Amino acid sequence: MANVVVKSLALIAFACSLATTARAESFAKRVDIGGGRMMYIECHGRGSPTVLLMSGTDTASDLWHAADQKGPTVYDDIQKTTRVCAYDRPGAPHLDQTFSRSDPVPQPTSPQNGVDDLVALLKAADVPGPYVLVAHSFSGTLARVFAGEHPDEVKGIVFVDVLTPELRAQMTPEEWQIWKRINARPATALSAYPDLERQDFDETLNQTANAAALRPMPVVVLTASDKFIDVVPKLIKAGELPPDTPPNFGAVVDRTNSAAQNALAALVPGAVHITDTHSGHNIMIDNAPVVIQAIRTVVDAVRAGQTSLKGVMH
């Protein structure tokens, strides 16, 4: 009888080992998430928590391991120490402007749409938590909604120069209308890629503001240090911004985004806010080491069972 028990336990252990190994396999593929839709996801590395890299508006998973990037990429570095995954949202083109590998959806989209897709994708691809979310730009709104709906699965967050409801709150109604206008997808982009990802900015921020409050957890907020005050006139001259954009609007963006990122960091006790990033908006490309260090710090804190970075990172 004892021998039977030992064999049974061995079989259970072997089965668990196979399940763990299967989940830890490296893959890059399209997955059926139901409803006749396929989404692209790639995962590499071993260990827990799983780091989910979430790209900004109309940018795909390759943002985290750009082919021509100098030095280590975030994706390639993090996979050495834990499981890491990145995915393409519908309508998110790659850096070389090829289309998203995920099936298109009606646009504009929203944080709730994005979270519903992500939940379905993680389940279909068998990518279990716990998770550390690394969210860039628009994905900051998805991260907050996801964390609010799945608080037991999200154990830490790195916000990478993200969009927040606090930004809108810092602007006058007139300034907010200008911001929305200059951040809208141009007609030329929509002509080239009709399924291009885009948002109703007010609905996006309303959903984020109404999400459940973030629980205490290790959080790092990274803010781009490059300023817009000198850039906006050049973008207007180059035709990359509407000609009626106020030339001094860069100063408005700098002021309000700084205050918004401070407000975001204040939402979670012990959150660390890093502003000296030596980077523009795409910090993962301009200064990957600062993003890598932030992720490692949060992962280590999660593994240590910490719910704050107070005294851990400066």
VEXDREN-2710 file (C-alpha; in Angstrom, 1 decimal):
% VEXDREN-2710
k/r/px/py/pz
1/MET/0.0/0.0/0.0
2/ALA/2.8/2.4/0.9
3/ASN/4.5/1.7/-2.4
4/VAL/1.2/2.6/-4.2
5/VAL/1.0/5.9/-2.3
6/VAL/4.6/6.7/-3.2
7/LYS/4.0/6.0/-6.9
8/SER/0.8/8.0/-6.8
9/LEU/2.6/11.0/-5.2
10/ALA/5.4/10.6/-7.8
11/LEU/2.9/10.7/-10.6
12/ILE/1.3/13.8/-9.2
13/ALA/4.6/15.5/-8.8
14/PHE/5.6/14.6/-12.4
15/ALA/2.3/15.9/-13.7
16/CYS/2.8/19.2/-11.8
17/SER/6.3/19.4/-13.2
18/LEU/5.0/19.0/-16.7
19/ALA/2.4/21.7/-16.2
20/THR/5.0/24.1/-14.8
21/THR/7.4/23.2/-17.7
22/ALA/4.6/23.8/-20.3
23/ARG/3.8/27.2/-18.8
24/ALA/7.5/28.1/-18.8
25/GLU/8.1/27.2/-22.5
26/SER/9.1/30.1/-24.7
27/PHE/6.6/30.9/-27.4
28/ALA/5.6/33.6/-29.8
29/LYS/2.2/32.9/-31.4
30/ARG/-1.3/33.9/-32.2
31/VAL/-3.9/32.5/-29.7
32/ASP/-7.6/32.0/-30.2
33/ILE/-9.3/34.1/-27.5
34/GLY/-12.8/33.2/-28.5
35/GLY/-15.4/35.0/-30.6
36/GLY/-13.6/34.2/-33.7
37/ARG/-10.6/36.4/-32.8
38/MET/-6.9/35.7/-32.5
39/MET/-4.3/37.8/-30.6
40/TYR/-0.6/37.7/-30.6
41/ILE/1.5/37.1/-27.4
42/GLU/5.1/36.1/-26.8
43/CYS/6.5/34.8/-23.5
44/HIS/10.1/33.8/-22.4
45/GLY/12.0/33.1/-19.3
46/ARG/11.1/31.3/-16.0
47/GLY/10.0/32.4/-12.6
48/SER/7.4/34.3/-10.8
49/PRO/5.9/36.9/-10.8
50/THR/5.2/37.1/-14.6
51/VAL/6.1/40.5/-16.0
52/LEU/3.5/41.8/-18.5
53/LEU/4.9/44.4/-20.9
54/MET/2.0/46.7/-22.0
55/SER/2.7/49.1/-24.9
56/GLY/1.2/52.5/-25.5
57/THR/-1.3/53.6/-28.1
58/ASP/-0.7/52.2/-31.6
59/THR/2.5/50.5/-30.6
60/ALA/3.0/46.7/-30.5
61/SER/5.1/44.2/-28.5
62/ASP/8.3/45.0/-30.3
63/LEU/8.5/48.3/-28.5
64/TRP/10.2/46.4/-25.6
65/HIS/12.9/44.7/-27.8
66/ALA/13.4/47.0/-30.8
67/ALA/15.7/45.4/-33.3
68/ASP/18.0/48.4/-33.8
69/GLN/18.1/49.4/-30.1
70/LYS/21.5/50.0/-28.6
71/GLY/22.4/48.0/-25.5
72/PRO/20.1/45.6/-23.6
73/THR/16.4/45.7/-24.3
74/VAL/13.8/45.5/-21.5
75/TYR/12.3/42.2/-22.8
76/ASP/15.6/40.4/-23.3
77/ASP/17.0/41.5/-20.0
78/ILE/14.0/40.7/-17.8
79/GLN/13.6/37.2/-19.3
80/LYS/16.9/36.3/-17.6
81/THR/15.4/36.6/-14.2
82/THR/11.7/35.9/-14.4
83/ARG/8.9/35.1/-16.8
84/VAL/8.1/38.0/-19.2
85/CYS/5.4/38.4/-21.8
86/ALA/4.4/41.1/-24.3
87/TYR/1.5/41.2/-26.7
88/ASP/0.0/43.1/-29.6
89/ARG/-3.3/44.9/-29.0
90/PRO/-5.6/45.1/-32.0
91/GLY/-4.7/48.0/-34.3
92/ALA/-1.2/48.4/-32.8
93/PRO/1.4/48.6/-35.6
94/HIS/5.1/47.6/-35.1
95/LEU/8.0/50.0/-35.2
96/ASP/8.5/49.2/-38.9
97/GLN/4.9/50.1/-39.5
98/THR/3.7/46.6/-40.2
99/PHE/0.2/45.9/-38.9
100/SER/-0.7/44.3/-35.6
101/ARG/-0.6/40.5/-35.4
102/SER/-3.9/40.6/-33.5
103/ASP/-7.2/40.6/-35.3
104/PRO/-8.8/44.1/-35.7
105/VAL/-11.7/45.3/-33.6
106/PRO/-14.0/48.3/-33.9
107/GLN/-12.4/51.6/-33.0
108/PRO/-12.2/53.6/-30.8
109/THR/-11.3/51.2/-28.1
110/SER/-11.2/51.7/-24.3
111/PRO/-9.4/50.5/-21.2
112/GLN/-12.2/48.1/-20.4
113/ASN/-12.0/46.6/-23.9
114/GLY/-8.3/46.2/-23.5
115/VAL/-8.6/44.6/-20.1
116/ASP/-11.2/42.2/-21.3
117/ASP/-9.0/41.2/-24.2
118/LEU/-6.0/40.8/-22.0
119/VAL/-7.8/38.6/-19.5
120/ALA/-9.0/36.3/-22.4
121/LEU/-5.6/36.3/-23.9
122/LEU/-3.8/35.3/-20.7
123/LYS/-6.3/32.5/-20.1
124/ALA/-6.1/31.2/-23.6
125/ALA/-2.3/31.3/-23.7
126/ASP/-2.1/29.7/-20.2
127/VAL/-0.1/32.6/-18.6
128/PRO/-1.1/32.5/-14.9
129/GLY/-0.4/35.2/-12.3
130/PRO/0.8/36.7/-10.1
131/TYR/1.7/39.6/-12.4
132/VAL/3.9/42.7/-12.4
133/LEU/2.4/45.1/-14.9
134/VAL/4.8/47.4/-16.9
135/ALA/2.6/49.9/-18.6
136/HIS/3.6/52.6/-21.1
137/SER/1.6/55.6/-22.1
138/PHE/-2.1/54.7/-22.8
139/SER/-1.5/51.3/-21.2
140/GLY/-1.3/53.0/-17.8
141/THR/-5.1/53.3/-18.0
142/LEU/-5.4/49.5/-18.8
143/ALA/-3.1/48.7/-15.9
144/ARG/-5.2/50.6/-13.4
145/VAL/-8.4/49.0/-14.6
146/PHE/-6.8/45.6/-14.7
147/ALA/-5.4/46.0/-11.2
148/GLY/-8.7/47.2/-9.9
149/GLU/-10.6/44.2/-11.3
150/HIS/-7.9/41.6/-10.4
151/PRO/-6.3/42.9/-7.2
152/ASP/-5.2/39.4/-6.1
153/GLU/-3.3/38.8/-9.3
154/VAL/-1.5/42.1/-9.7
155/LYS/1.3/42.4/-7.2
156/GLY/3.3/45.3/-8.5
157/ILE/3.3/48.0/-11.3
158/VAL/5.8/50.0/-13.2
159/PHE/4.2/53.0/-14.9
160/VAL/6.3/54.3/-17.8
161/ASP/5.3/57.9/-18.6
162/VAL/1.6/57.0/-18.6
163/LEU/-1.6/58.7/-19.5
164/THR/-3.6/59.4/-16.3
165/PRO/-7.0/61.0/-15.4
166/GLU/-4.9/63.3/-13.2
167/LEU/-3.5/64.9/-16.4
168/ARG/-6.9/66.1/-17.5
169/ALA/-7.6/67.3/-14.0
170/GLN/-4.5/69.6/-14.2
171/MET/-5.6/71.3/-17.5
172/THR/-8.2/73.9/-18.1
173/PRO/-11.1/72.8/-20.4
174/GLU/-9.5/74.8/-23.2
175/GLU/-6.1/73.2/-22.7
176/TRP/-7.7/69.7/-22.6
177/GLN/-9.5/70.3/-25.9
178/ILE/-6.1/71.3/-27.5
179/TRP/-4.4/68.2/-26.0
180/LYS/-7.1/65.9/-27.4
181/ARG/-6.9/67.6/-30.8
182/ILE/-3.1/67.2/-31.2
183/ASN/-3.2/63.6/-29.9
184/ALA/-5.9/62.4/-32.3
185/ARG/-4.9/60.0/-35.0
186/PRO/-4.2/62.0/-38.3
187/ALA/-6.3/61.2/-41.4
188/THR/-3.2/60.1/-43.2
189/ALA/-2.5/57.4/-40.6
190/LEU/-6.1/56.2/-40.7
191/SER/-6.0/56.1/-44.4
192/ALA/-2.9/53.9/-44.3
193/TYR/-4.2/51.7/-41.6
194/PRO/-8.0/52.0/-41.1
195/ASP/-7.9/49.6/-38.1
196/LEU/-5.4/51.7/-36.3
197/GLU/-5.9/51.8/-32.5
198/ARG/-7.4/54.9/-31.1
199/GLN/-9.4/56.1/-28.1
200/ASP/-12.1/58.4/-27.0
201/PHE/-9.8/60.2/-24.5
202/ASP/-12.6/61.3/-22.2
203/GLU/-14.1/57.8/-22.0
204/THR/-10.7/56.4/-21.5
205/LEU/-9.9/58.6/-18.5
206/ASN/-13.5/58.3/-17.1
207/GLN/-13.1/54.5/-17.0
208/THR/-9.7/54.8/-15.4
209/ALA/-10.9/57.3/-12.8
210/ASN/-13.8/55.0/-11.9
211/ALA/-11.6/52.0/-11.5
212/ALA/-11.1/50.5/-8.0
213/ALA/-8.3/52.2/-6.0
214/LEU/-4.9/50.6/-6.3
215/ARG/-4.1/48.4/-3.4
216/PRO/-0.8/48.8/-1.5
217/MET/1.9/47.2/-3.7
218/PRO/5.4/48.0/-5.0
219/VAL/5.0/50.7/-7.6
220/VAL/7.5/52.8/-9.6
221/VAL/6.4/55.8/-11.7
222/LEU/8.9/56.7/-14.4
223/THR/8.4/60.1/-16.0
224/ALA/10.1/61.3/-19.2
225/SER/12.6/64.1/-18.4
226/ASP/12.8/65.6/-22.0
227/LYS/10.7/68.7/-22.2
228/PHE/8.1/69.7/-24.8
229/ILE/8.5/73.4/-24.5
230/ASP/11.1/73.5/-27.2
231/VAL/9.7/70.7/-29.3
232/VAL/6.2/71.8/-30.1
233/PRO/7.2/74.8/-32.3
234/LYS/9.4/72.4/-34.3
235/LEU/6.6/69.8/-34.7
236/ILE/4.2/72.6/-35.9
237/LYS/6.7/73.7/-38.4
238/ALA/7.3/70.2/-39.6
239/GLY/3.5/69.6/-40.1
240/GLU/3.4/66.9/-37.4
241/LEU/1.0/69.0/-35.3
242/PRO/-2.1/71.0/-36.4
243/PRO/-1.1/74.5/-37.5
244/ASP/-3.4/76.1/-35.0
245/THR/-1.6/74.5/-32.1
246/PRO/-0.4/77.2/-29.7
247/PRO/3.4/77.4/-30.0
248/ASN/3.7/77.6/-26.2
249/PHE/1.6/74.5/-25.6
250/GLY/4.7/72.5/-24.8
251/ALA/5.0/74.4/-21.6
252/VAL/1.4/73.4/-20.7
253/VAL/2.2/69.8/-21.3
254/ASP/5.4/69.9/-19.2
255/ARG/3.6/71.6/-16.3
256/THR/0.5/69.4/-16.3
257/ASN/2.2/66.1/-16.9
258/SER/4.7/66.7/-14.1
259/ALA/1.8/67.4/-11.7
260/ALA/-0.2/64.4/-13.0
261/GLN/2.7/62.0/-12.5
262/ASN/3.3/63.3/-9.0
263/ALA/-0.4/62.7/-8.3
264/LEU/-0.2/59.2/-9.7
265/ALA/2.7/58.3/-7.5
266/ALA/0.8/59.7/-4.5
267/LEU/-2.0/57.2/-5.0
268/VAL/0.0/54.3/-3.6
269/PRO/1.9/54.5/-0.3
270/GLY/5.6/54.1/-0.7
271/ALA/5.5/54.4/-4.5
272/VAL/8.8/55.7/-6.0
273/HIS/8.7/58.4/-8.6
274/ILE/11.8/58.7/-10.9
275/THR/11.9/61.9/-13.0
276/ASP/15.6/62.0/-13.9
277/THR/15.2/59.4/-16.7
278/HIS/17.3/61.1/-19.4
279/SER/14.6/60.2/-21.9
280/GLY/11.7/61.1/-24.0
281/HIS/8.3/59.4/-23.9
282/ASN/9.6/56.0/-25.0
283/ILE/11.8/55.4/-22.0
284/MET/12.2/51.7/-22.7
285/ILE/14.1/52.6/-25.9
286/ASP/15.8/55.9/-24.9
287/ASN/17.0/54.6/-21.5
288/ALA/16.2/50.9/-21.1
289/PRO/18.5/50.4/-18.0
290/VAL/16.3/52.7/-15.9
291/VAL/13.2/50.7/-16.8
292/ILE/15.0/47.4/-16.3
293/GLN/16.1/48.5/-12.8
294/ALA/12.6/49.6/-11.9
295/ILE/11.2/46.2/-13.0
296/ARG/13.9/44.3/-11.1
297/THR/13.2/46.3/-8.0
298/VAL/9.5/45.7/-8.1
299/VAL/9.9/41.9/-8.9
300/ASP/12.4/41.5/-6.0
301/ALA/10.0/43.3/-3.6
302/VAL/7.1/41.1/-4.7
303/ARG/9.1/38.0/-4.1
304/ALA/10.0/39.3/-0.7
305/GLY/6.3/39.8/0.1
306/GLN/6.6/43.6/0.4
307/THR/3.6/45.8/-0.3
308/SER/5.7/49.1/-0.5
309/LEU/9.0/50.3/-1.8
310/LYS/9.5/52.7/1.1
311/GLY/13.2/52.7/2.0
312/VAL/13.9/50.2/-0.9
313/MET/14.5/52.5/-3.9
314/HIS/15.3/56.2/-4.1
END
